[in-house]
Amino acid sequence: MMLSLLMLVCAMQVEPQPRLDRPAAQAVPAAAAPADARAQALESAFAIASSVPAQFHAREKAKLQEQVGAAFVELGMLEEARGLVRRIDGWRSAALLGRVGLEDAKAGRREEALACAEKVLVSSRHPSVTDWQREALSVWAARIHAAVGDDAKASELEKGVGENEMGKVAATRARRSPEESFDAQMELVEGWIKTLNFDLVRNGVDIAVEYYSTCYADAARRARVEAAIEAAAKHLPHDLRVVSWLRLADIATAKSDRESASTLIGRADAALLATSWAPEDETAMRARIAASKGRLGESDAARAEIAKALAAYDAGRDRIIDIYRAEALRAVAESQASFGDADAAHATYMRALDEGAVNPNARPRAADLVGTIVSMASSGLLPDAAATARIAAIRDGLKDPW
C-alpha cells in the first residue's frame, strides 16, 4: 500500500489551529444534532470507508475517505478534517488538505493557508501522481493563493491546466474582490459560454454564481449574471440547468428577495419539465427543487414536490440500477430534513439504507453506507435507534466478495 503522500512532507507541519465553526452549506432543521454527535457519525463513516481493502480498490477507498473529510470541512470542523489527511493514502490526502487550506484562507489565517498550499504542491510532484491529479492539486494550491490575495502566484500555478480545471481560481477571486474583477471576469465567462465547450460553460457558471451573491445589490450586474446563466443553460445537461437556476434562487432567498427567488425556482421547474428523466434523476431533481421551495418558506409546495419525487422513485424503482437507488433517496431525505420534516426524513433514510444494501458486492454497499451516514451528519439528522441497528447490520456484512 502506498503511504500517504503527505508523510513525505512531515517536517513542514504547522501547529494545530483553533477550530473554525461556521454553518453547513445546506439548511438544517432547527433541532440539528450537536457538533460532537455529527463528528462521531462522520468518524464512523470514515472507519467504514477505511475498511474497504486497498488491494484492487485503493482508488475507491481513498475517494470515500475524502468524501468524509469534505463533509467535515463543509460543517466547519477543520481540525477534524486535518486529522484525516494523514489517514488517507494517495493524492486525495493532498486534495483534502487543499480544501482545509482554502477555508483557512477565507478565515484570514494566511500563514496556515499558505503552509497547506505548499504541502499540496509537494505532494503533487510525487511520481505516483498522474497528470490530471497533478493539475487538480495545483488548482487547489492556486485557489488558496488567490484567496489570500496572491494573484501572481495563483496565475502561475493555474497556467496550463486543462479545461475541466479552468475557472476555479477565478471563482475564488470573485468571492474575494467582486467589485474590481466583475467586468473582466464576466467578459471571460460570456466568451467561454460562446465556445460551447462543456467544461468551460460549466466552470463559467460557477464563476457567475459567485458574482451573483457578492454583487446582488447591483441590479445591472445581477441581470448580467442571469443572462449568462440563461445562455449557458442551453448548452448544459438538463440536471445542471435545473441546479443552476436553483443556486441563484437560493441566493435570492438568502438576500430576502422572495419575488426573485420564486421566479428563479419557476425557471428550474420549467427546466425539469422540458425533458424526460431517468427515475433516479427525476427523484433527485425534484428533491432539490423541494429544498429550495422549503428555504423560501413555501412548505406546502415543498412537500408536494417531495411527494412527486417519491412517486417518480416508486414508479421507476425496478428500472434503477441498484447502486443508484440510495443516492436518489438521500437527496429526498436531505430535502425533508432541511425544512424540518424529521420523521419523514428518518423514514426516507431508512429506505436509503435498505436500498444501499442489496448489491451482492461489499464495496458498493460500503459506498452507499458511507454516503448515507455522511448525508445524515451533514443534514443534522442523525440515525435513530432503528437506523443505528440497520447500519450496524450492514457494516457487519461488509465481507468478501468486495
N, C-alpha and C positions, 0 to 999 in steps of 0.2 A: 504494500500500500504506500502510495506517495505521501510523504509528510506534508503538512500544511505549508504552503509557500511562505507564509509569514513567519514561520520558525527561522527562516533564513535571515530575518532582519530583527532578531530579538534584541539586539543591542540598541535598537532605535526606539525602544518602548518609552512612553511618557507616563507620568503618574496619572492614576485614575482621576477623572474629573467628577464634580457633583452631577447627579442625575438631572437630566433635562425633562421636566414634566410639561406636557402640552396635550391638548385634546387629540383624540384619534381623528383620522381623516374623515371617517364616516360618522353620522349621527348615531348616538347610542341612547338606550332608554334611560329615563330619569334615575332608575334604581340600578344602574350598571354595577357590575361586580367590582370590588375594590382592586387596586393595582396589584397587590400581592397575590390575590387569587388568580388574576389573569396571568401573572408571571409564572405561577405554579403550573397552570394549564399549558402555557407555551413550553415550559421546560419538559412537561410530559410529552408534548408533541415532538420536541427535539429528540427525546430519547427514542421515540418510535422511529423517527427518521434515521437515527443513528443505528438502529437495529437492522436496517437493510444491508445485506452483505456487500462489501466493496467489490468482490470478485464478480465480474460481469455487469455490475450495477453501480459502479462508482459515480458515474455522472448523475444518475437519478438520485442517488443517496445525497450527494452534495447539493443538488438543486432543492431537494426537500428541506435540508438543513438551512440553506439560505432563506427559503420561504419563511421559516420560523423566525430567523434573525430579522428579516424585513418587517415582520409583524411587531417585534419588539421596538424597532425603530419607529414605525407608524404610531405606536402607542406612547412614544416619548421615553421609552425605557432604554436609554442609550448605554448605560453601564452594563445592563444585562446583554445587550447586543454585542458590546465589546467582548464580553466574556465568552461568547460563542465563536468569535473569529478564529481562535487557535484550535477550536474543536472541529473545524471544517477542513477537509482535505481539498487541495487543488485551488484553482483560480477563484472559485466562488468565495473563499475566505476573504480574499482581497476585495471582491465586489461588495461584500457585506461591509467591510471597513470603509469603502468608498461612501456607502450610504451614511454610515455613522459620521464620517468626516464632513459630509455636506451639512448634516444637522449641526455639527459643531460650528461650521462657518456661519450658518444662518443665525446661530445664537450669539455670535460675536466672539467665539473662542478661537481666535485666529491661529495661535501657536499650535494648539491641539489639532485644528483642522489641517494645517499645512504638514504636520507630522504624519497624519493619516495619509495625505496625498503622496508624500514621499514613499511611505511603505507600500502603497498601492503600485507606484511606479516600479519600485524594486521588484515586487512580485511579478509584475507584467513582463519582466525580462527573463524569467525562468525559462529554460529550454523546453519545458513541457507545455508551455502556453502557446496556443495556436494564434494565428494572425487575427482572427475575428475576436478572440478573447482579449488579446493584447489591445486592440482598438477600444473595446468596451471598457477596459481598465483605464486606458489613457483618458477616455472621456470622463470617467468618474473623477480622476485627478484634475482634469481641466475644469470641471464644474466646481470643484472645491476652490480652485484658484479664482474662478470668475466670481464666486460668491463672496470672497474676501476682498475683491476689487483688483486683483492682479490680472488684468485682461491680456497683457502681453504674454504672460506665461500660459494662460488658458488658450490663447490662439496658437501658440507654439505646439502645445500638446494635442490640440484638435486637428492640426494640419494633416491632411492626407487620409483622414478616416473615411470609411465607406458611407454611402448614402443612408444606410439604416441608423447610423450614429449621428449624422449631421443634424444640427438644430438643437441638440440637448443642452449645449453650452449657452446658446442664445436664449433658451427658455430660462436658464438660471440668471442670465444678465437681465432679462425682462423683469424679474422679480426684484432685483437689486436696484436698478436705475431706470424705471419705466419712462419717466418724463424725457430724459435725454436720448434714449435709444429708440423710442417708439417709431418715429418716421422711417428711419433707416431699416429697422428690423421688419416692420410691416411691409415695406417695399420688397425686402428679401422674401418674405412669406408669400406675397402675391406672385412673385416671379416663380417660386417653387411650385405653386399650385398650377401655373400655366404649363409646367413641364409634363404634367400628368404622371410623373413618376410616383409610385405608391409611397415609398419611404419618405420622399421629400414632402409630399402632400400631407401625410400623417404627421410628420415632425413639425411641419409648418403650422398645423392645427394646434399642436402643443404650445408653440410659441405664442400664437394668437390668443389662446385661452389665458395664458399668464397675463397678457396685457389687458384682457377683458376685466380681470379682477383689479389690477393695480390702477387702471385708468378709467374705472367705471363712472366716476363723476363727470367725465368729459363726454358729452352726448355724441359729438362728432367722431371721436375715437372709438367709442362703443359701437357706433353704427358701422364703422370701417371694419372692425373685427367681425361683426355679424355678417357683413357682406363677404368677407374672406371665408368664413365658415360655410356659408351658403355655396360659394363657388367650389370649395374643397369637397363638400358633401357629394357633389355629382360624380366625383372620381374615387370615392371611398366605398369599401364594402358596406352593406346595409347596417350591420351592427355598429360600425364606427360612426355612421350617420346619426343613428339614434343617440349614441353615447355623447357625441359632440354637442348636440343640442341640449342634452341633459346637463352636461358640465356647465354650459352657460346659464341654464335655468337655475342650477344650484347656487351659482354666484349671485344671480339676481335676487334669489331668496335671501341669501346671506346679507345682501345690501338693503333688505326690506322693500324691494321693488316688486310687489306682488303682481302687478299687471304685466310687467315684462316677463317675469318668471312663468306666469300662466301661458303667455304667448309662446314662449320657447318650449315649454312642455308640449304644447299643441303641435309644434313642429316635429318633436320627437314622436308623438302619436302618429302624425301623418307619415313619417318615415317608416314606422313599424308597419303600417297598413299598406305600404306601397309595394310590398313583395311577399312571397311565400317563405316560410321559415321551417327549418328542421325543428321538431318539437322541443328539443332541449334548448335551442337558441331562442325560440319564442318565449319559453318559460323564463329564461334569464333576462331577456329584454323587457318583458312585461314587469318583472320584479324590479328592475332598475327604474322604470317609469313610475311604478308604485312608490318607491322610496322617495323620488323627487316630489311626487304629489303629497306624500306624507310630510316632508320637510316644509312644504308650503302651507301645511295646516289643513289640507283637503283630505281628511281622514276617510270619509265615506268613499271618495273616488279612489283613494289608495287601496282600500280593502276590496273594492270592486275589481281593481286591476289585479290584485293578488288572486282573487277567485278565477279570473281568466287565465292567469299564469298556471295555476294548478290544474285547471281544466285542460289546458294545452298539454301539460305533462301527462296527465292521466290518459288522455285520448291517444297520445303518441308513444306511451312508455315502451311498448313492445318493439317499437322501431328505433329506440335509442340504444346505442351500444352501451353495455353495462358500465364501462369506465367513464361515461359522460353523464350518468344519471344523477349521482350525488352532487356534482358541481352545479347542476341546474337547480336542485332543491336547496343547496346552500344559498344561492342568490335570493330565493324566496324567503328563507329564514332570516337572512340579514336584513331584508326589507321589512319584514314583520317586526323584528327587534328594533329597528330604527325608529318606528313610530309607536313603540310601546306595547305591541301585542305579544306579550311574553309567552302566554300559554300556547298560542298558535305557533310561535317560533320554536318553542320546545318540541311540539309535535312534528314540525317540519324537519327539525334537526334529527329527530329520531328516525324519520323516514330516510334521511340522507345517510345516517349510519347504517341502516339496513341495506340500502341500495348499494352502498360502497363496499359491502362485504360479500357480494355474490360471485365476484370473479374467482376462478379456481386458483389463480396465482397470487402469492402473498404480496409481491411488490405493488401491484395496483391497489390491493386492499390497504396496504400501508400508506400509499399516497393519498387515498381518499380519507383515511382516518386522520392523518396529519392535517389535511385540508379542512376537515370538519372541525377539529379541535381549534385550529388557528382561527377559523371563521367565528366560532363561539367566543373565543377570547377577545377577538377584535370587536365584536358586536356588544360585548359586555354582558352576554347572557351565557353563563357557564353551565355545564351539564348538571341536570337534576339527578336524583338517585337512579332513575331508570336508565338515563343516558350513561351515567357513570358505570353501571353494571354492564351495559352493552359495549361500551368502549373497552372495558377490561376483557370481556369475552372475545372481542375481535382481536385485541392485542395478543391474547394468549394463543390465538390461532395463526399467528404470523410465523409460519414454518415452511419448509420445503413442500412443494416446489415454489421458488421465488419467480 
